[in-house]
Amino acid sequence: GGAICCTPHSTLTLTGVSVRNNRAESGAGIANILASVAMTDAEVSDNWATMDGGGVLSKEGTLWASRTMFGANSAGNKGAGIYHYRGTLSLTDVSFTGNRARLAGGGLHTWETPTTLDRVTLSDNHAGQIGGGFHAFYSVVTLTNVTLSGNSSDLKGGGIGNWGGVTRLVNVTLGGNSAPQGGALSHNAGGWSASTLALKNTVLAHGPTGGNCFQEPGSATNIVSQGANLSSDATCQPYFTWPDDQNNRDPKLGPLADNGGGTMTLRPEDGSPAVNRGQCVEGVGVDQRGVKRPQSIACDIGAVEVRADYVWRNYIPLAVR
């Protein structure tokens, strides 16, 4: 660890700490080996690793972070923001922005790791090969109320690259991510027939390059809809086959902005087909900002539930006329 190294079986709690401008082969900011690390109200930025984990390297340990930002970290290999191998990873109200990895996982890379992301934003991260925002490698992953915006990869999986493992997206918004194959997301079963990339109440708005969905040729049909998904193009149509899935429809998302809450989000604008077209999911009673679901006759698709007063305010001029 360039700044902090946790020895095996130790416990480290970081509150209100900034870890910046450090250099190391791996874990330039923090190296967690067989230890337990908890971070709150922290910043990990501008760290550089020649191999893995520009911000944090965590191997066979536990990493928990809340209200923490990982920004402008770099890795010569994988996981510029966080590289996590085995152990467990849990992130809540966390942001990854402007991180760069030469190979995989510009923002985040997990390998054989049970991973939970809740109210997380990954924006403007880049990977040289796969998973500009997030690369999940043979991991069990759940993303709930997550936004991925403007991430990119030079090969595939601009937003998310899933390789093996089981990944589930619930009320996730992907907007403006790009890669030659799978601008929003890509999936490779990695030789494991049980591997899936499942989506529910998820919005995919394509970016400058690549379609929204890409599944590696030769894989079984492992991209799975669980209903109420919305894609701006037809690349997800072979998978989005539920009656309430929508293909080739513009989600009409606003720009990445502070729409309330602890992380930046992409809010559906007037006339968005994401509004009142989702399924209300047990255990997902609020959106990424903490706004109660639903706000109207049904839950919205994506990470943001449009507030009833926001919709009304925008339609008042039409009512007056």
C-alpha distance (Angstrom), angle and dihedral (degrees) to the residues before:
residue distance angle dihedral
G1 . . .
G2 3.77 . .
A3 3.81 91.3 .
I4 3.82 108.6 5.0
C5 3.79 130.8 19.6
C6 3.81 121.3 -173.3
T7 3.78 114.7 -152.3
P8 3.83 120.4 -139.1
H9 3.82 116.9 -71.8
S10 3.80 93.3 8.0
T11 3.82 128.0 126.0
L12 3.79 124.9 -134.8
T13 3.82 127.3 -173.8
L14 3.80 119.1 -169.1
T15 3.82 119.5 -171.1
G16 3.79 124.4 175.2
V17 3.80 90.9 -8.4
S18 3.82 127.7 147.6
V19 3.82 117.1 -152.5
R20 3.81 107.6 -169.9
N21 3.79 145.0 158.3
N22 3.80 99.6 10.4
R23 3.80 130.3 146.4
A24 3.81 131.7 -154.5
E25 3.79 142.1 138.6
S26 3.83 89.8 -104.1
G27 3.80 132.4 -2.7
A28 3.78 94.0 23.2
G29 3.79 92.9 178.6
I30 3.80 102.8 26.4
A31 3.80 131.5 -1.7
N32 3.80 114.6 -160.4
I33 3.80 113.3 -172.5
L34 3.83 116.0 177.6
A35 3.80 89.3 -30.2
S36 3.80 139.0 110.8
V37 3.80 120.3 -110.8
A38 3.82 126.7 -176.2
M39 3.81 120.7 -173.7
T40 3.81 128.1 -171.4
D41 3.81 129.3 174.5
A42 3.80 89.8 -4.7
E43 3.78 137.2 142.4
V44 3.81 126.4 -146.9
S45 3.78 110.1 -176.2
D46 3.81 146.8 147.6
N47 3.80 94.1 17.3
W48 3.80 121.5 143.1
A49 3.83 130.0 -155.2
T50 3.78 122.7 -174.5
M51 3.82 88.8 -148.2
D52 3.83 125.3 13.3
G53 3.79 135.6 -11.8
G54 3.78 109.4 25.1
G55 3.80 91.2 -174.6
V56 3.79 103.4 18.2
L57 3.80 134.5 1.6
S58 3.82 112.8 -164.5
K59 3.82 120.0 -179.2
E60 3.80 122.1 -177.5
G61 3.79 90.3 -25.9
T62 3.79 138.1 103.6
L63 3.79 122.2 -96.6
W64 3.79 122.6 -173.9
A65 3.80 123.0 174.9
S66 3.80 133.8 176.8
R67 3.80 130.5 178.5
T68 3.79 89.9 0.3
M69 3.81 131.6 139.2
F70 3.81 126.5 -146.5
G71 3.80 108.2 -166.7
A72 3.81 139.7 169.7
N73 3.79 95.1 -9.5
S74 3.81 119.8 151.0
A75 3.80 135.3 -152.6
G76 3.78 128.9 -172.4
N77 3.80 89.7 -147.8
K78 3.83 123.1 11.8
G79 3.79 141.5 -18.0
A80 3.79 106.0 25.5
G81 3.81 93.2 -177.0
I82 3.80 99.1 27.6
Y83 3.80 131.9 -5.4
H84 3.82 110.4 -166.9
Y85 3.82 125.0 -176.4
R86 3.81 117.7 -172.8
G87 3.80 118.0 -44.2
T88 3.83 113.4 83.7
L89 3.80 133.6 -65.5
S90 3.82 127.0 -161.0
L91 3.82 123.9 175.6
T92 3.81 127.5 -179.3
D93 3.82 127.1 175.6
V94 3.79 90.5 -3.3
S95 3.82 129.9 148.0
F96 3.81 130.4 -153.8
T97 3.79 114.4 -169.4
G98 3.78 135.4 164.9
N99 3.81 97.2 -1.9
R100 3.82 119.7 150.6
A101 3.83 130.3 -157.3
R102 3.80 123.4 -179.4
L103 3.81 93.7 -142.3
A104 3.83 119.1 10.8
G105 3.79 142.2 -7.6
G106 3.77 105.6 27.5
G107 3.78 91.5 -172.1
L108 3.79 102.7 14.3
H109 3.82 137.6 2.9
T110 3.81 123.4 -171.9
W111 3.80 126.7 -174.8
E112 3.81 119.2 -167.8
T113 3.79 89.0 -24.8
P114 3.82 130.2 142.2
T115 3.80 99.1 -129.9
T116 3.81 134.2 -172.9
L117 3.80 123.8 -172.8
D118 3.80 118.3 -176.6
R119 3.82 124.0 174.0
V120 3.81 92.4 -6.9
T121 3.82 129.4 150.3
L122 3.80 124.7 -156.4
S123 3.81 112.7 -172.8
D124 3.79 137.2 167.5
N125 3.80 95.0 -2.1
H126 3.81 121.6 145.4
A127 3.81 138.8 -157.1
G128 3.78 126.9 -172.0
Q129 3.81 94.2 -137.6
I130 3.82 117.5 6.6
G131 3.79 141.5 -3.1
G132 3.79 105.5 25.9
G133 3.78 91.1 -174.4
F134 3.80 102.7 18.7
H135 3.81 134.0 -0.4
A136 3.81 115.0 -165.0
F137 3.81 112.6 -167.7
Y138 3.82 115.6 -170.2
S139 3.80 89.4 -33.7
V140 3.80 134.4 136.9
V141 3.79 104.3 -124.6
T142 3.80 136.9 177.3
L143 3.81 121.2 -171.6
T144 3.81 116.3 -171.3
N145 3.81 124.8 176.2
V146 3.80 92.1 -4.2
T147 3.82 129.8 153.9
L148 3.82 124.7 -154.3
S149 3.80 114.1 -173.9
G150 3.80 133.8 170.0
N151 3.80 96.4 -8.4
S152 3.79 118.8 147.7
S153 3.78 144.7 -168.7
D154 3.79 130.7 -168.8
L155 3.83 93.1 -134.2
K156 3.81 117.3 15.4
G157 3.78 144.6 -21.1
G158 3.79 101.6 38.0
G159 3.79 92.0 -178.0
I160 3.80 103.4 17.7
G161 3.79 130.6 5.5
N162 3.81 111.8 -167.5
W163 3.81 116.8 -168.4
G164 3.79 115.6 180.0
G165 3.78 119.0 -39.3
V166 3.80 127.2 75.1
T167 3.79 120.8 -72.0
R168 3.82 125.6 179.2
L169 3.80 126.9 -169.1
V170 3.82 118.8 -161.3
N171 3.81 120.0 179.5
V172 3.78 93.5 -12.1
T173 3.81 126.2 156.2
L174 3.81 120.8 -152.2
G175 3.79 114.6 -175.7
G176 3.79 133.4 168.2
N177 3.80 97.1 -4.7
S178 3.80 117.1 146.8
A179 3.82 144.0 -162.1
P180 3.82 133.6 139.8
Q181 3.82 88.3 -106.5
G182 3.79 118.9 32.2
G183 3.76 104.2 -1.8
A184 3.80 90.3 -170.4
L185 3.80 100.5 26.9
S186 3.80 143.9 -15.2
H187 3.79 131.9 -162.2
N188 3.78 132.9 -158.3
A189 3.81 117.2 176.2
G190 3.79 88.7 -150.4
G191 3.79 91.9 -142.7
W192 3.81 92.9 -55.7
S193 3.81 112.7 116.8
A194 3.83 92.3 -161.8
S195 3.79 91.9 58.9
T196 3.82 112.8 115.0
L197 3.76 141.2 173.6
A198 3.81 104.4 -155.0
L199 3.79 125.5 -171.9
K200 3.79 132.2 -166.3
N201 3.81 127.8 172.2
T202 3.80 89.1 -5.1
V203 3.82 128.3 151.8
L204 3.81 120.6 -150.1
A205 3.82 118.2 -172.0
H206 3.79 112.2 177.4
G207 3.78 123.3 -124.0
P208 3.82 134.0 -147.0
T209 3.83 95.0 -61.5
G210 3.79 137.0 24.1
G211 3.78 131.5 21.2
N212 3.76 122.8 -87.1
C213 3.83 99.5 -104.5
F214 3.80 129.0 39.1
Q215 3.78 125.7 172.8
E216 3.80 118.6 -171.8
P217 3.82 111.1 -108.4
G218 3.79 111.0 -106.0
S219 3.79 94.1 31.6
A220 3.77 119.5 116.7
T221 3.80 116.5 -111.9
N222 3.78 94.0 -73.3
I223 3.80 99.4 152.2
V224 3.79 100.5 91.6
S225 3.79 131.0 -171.4
Q226 3.78 117.6 -145.1
G227 3.78 90.9 -175.4
A228 3.81 143.5 -83.3
N229 3.81 98.9 52.9
L230 3.81 124.5 151.4
S231 3.82 124.7 -153.9
S232 3.79 126.4 -177.1
D233 3.82 92.0 -147.1
A234 3.82 140.3 32.4
T235 3.81 98.6 -104.1
C236 3.82 92.2 95.9
Q237 3.80 94.0 46.6
P238 3.84 95.3 99.3
Y239 3.82 87.8 59.4
F240 3.81 103.9 29.7
T241 3.80 97.3 73.1
W242 3.81 103.4 134.9
P243 3.83 115.0 116.3
D244 3.82 90.4 -113.2
D245 3.82 95.4 47.1
Q246 3.81 114.5 106.9
N247 3.81 125.0 -151.8
N248 3.79 130.8 -173.9
R249 3.81 93.6 15.9
D250 3.78 126.1 129.0
P251 3.84 107.8 -120.9
K252 3.82 89.8 -154.6
L253 3.77 96.2 -138.8
G254 3.76 123.4 -178.2
P255 3.82 121.9 -132.3
L256 3.78 123.4 -76.0
A257 3.78 102.8 -81.7
D258 3.78 147.0 145.9
N259 3.79 99.1 -84.0
G260 3.80 93.0 162.6
G261 3.77 131.3 -74.2
G262 3.77 126.8 68.9
T263 3.83 99.6 -62.6
M264 3.81 138.0 47.0
T265 3.81 116.9 -97.8
L266 3.81 144.4 -174.7
R267 3.80 108.1 -119.6
P268 3.83 121.1 -157.3
E269 3.79 110.8 -115.9
D270 3.81 131.5 -143.1
G271 3.78 113.0 -49.0
S272 3.80 94.8 14.3
P273 3.82 113.3 159.2
A274 3.82 86.8 -141.4
V275 3.82 91.8 73.2
N276 3.82 115.7 96.9
R277 3.81 91.4 -10.3
G278 3.81 101.5 99.4
Q279 3.77 135.4 89.7
C280 3.79 119.7 -107.6
V281 3.80 106.4 -122.3
E282 3.78 123.4 -150.8
G283 3.79 109.9 -113.7
V284 3.83 93.4 21.1
G285 3.79 97.9 91.5
V286 3.81 96.2 147.3
D287 3.80 136.3 38.1
Q288 3.81 128.9 -120.8
R289 3.81 90.7 -76.4
G290 3.80 95.1 47.1
V291 3.82 94.2 -102.3
K292 3.80 113.0 149.1
R293 3.82 119.1 -105.1
P294 2.99 126.0 -105.1
Q295 3.79 109.1 30.3
S296 3.79 94.3 175.4
I297 3.81 139.8 6.8
A298 3.82 93.3 -38.6
C299 3.78 141.2 4.1
D300 3.80 119.7 -85.2
I301 3.80 125.9 -118.9
G302 3.79 116.0 -110.9
A303 3.78 137.3 23.5
V304 3.82 96.0 -53.7
E305 3.79 126.1 67.6
V306 3.80 106.7 -156.3
R307 3.79 108.8 -125.6
A308 3.78 115.0 -120.3
D309 3.81 91.8 -128.6
Y310 3.83 91.0 51.4
V311 3.81 92.4 55.6
W312 3.82 92.1 44.2
R313 3.79 92.9 49.0
N314 3.79 91.5 54.2
Y315 3.78 93.1 49.3
I316 3.82 97.9 46.6
P317 3.87 94.3 92.7
L318 3.81 90.1 55.7
A319 3.81 91.1 49.1
V320 3.81 91.5 50.8
R321 3.78 92.4 52.7
